[in-house]
Amino acid sequence: MTERSKYQQNVIRNYYDNRENIALQRAQELVTELYLSEGKKREKYWKSLGNHLLKLDVKQETIDHLVSQDDPQLAARMVERLAKSA
């Protein structure tokens, strides 16, 4: 395996240091997309939002409840709480 340069090591380290912030920002973007979408696109956004919420240590039961309710307002409140606690 090839050695990584010092720059590459820093990029990788910075990514993992900021992984929660990246997931939170993407979750916020997905909530916006949920408000604007419908049909299959909406299902795709819910699935993606669930994956990002898992990265933010949200319990699977909570994610399943949000998806079953199919209410972007509930997801927005959840993401807002997560942003305040971050």
VENNORPE-V369956 format. One line per field, one symbol per residue. ss: DSSP state (H for helix, E for strand, L for the rest). psi: psi as a letter, one per 40 degrees, with the letter a starting at -180 (. if undefined). burial: # if it has 9 or more other ideal C-beta (glycine too) atoms within 8 Angstrom, else .. Layout:
# VENNORPE-V369956
ss = ???
psi = ???
burial = ???
This chain:
# VENNORPE-V369956
ss = LLLLLHHHHHHHHHHHHLHHHHHHHHHHHHHHHHHHLLLHHHHHHHHHHHHHHHHLLLLHHHHHHHHHHLLHHHHHHHHHHHHHHL
psi = iiiiiddddddddddddedddddddddddddddddeiiaddddddddddddddddefhiddddddddddfhddddddddddddde.
burial = ........#..#..#...##.###.###.##.##..#...##..######.#####.#...##..##......###.##..##...
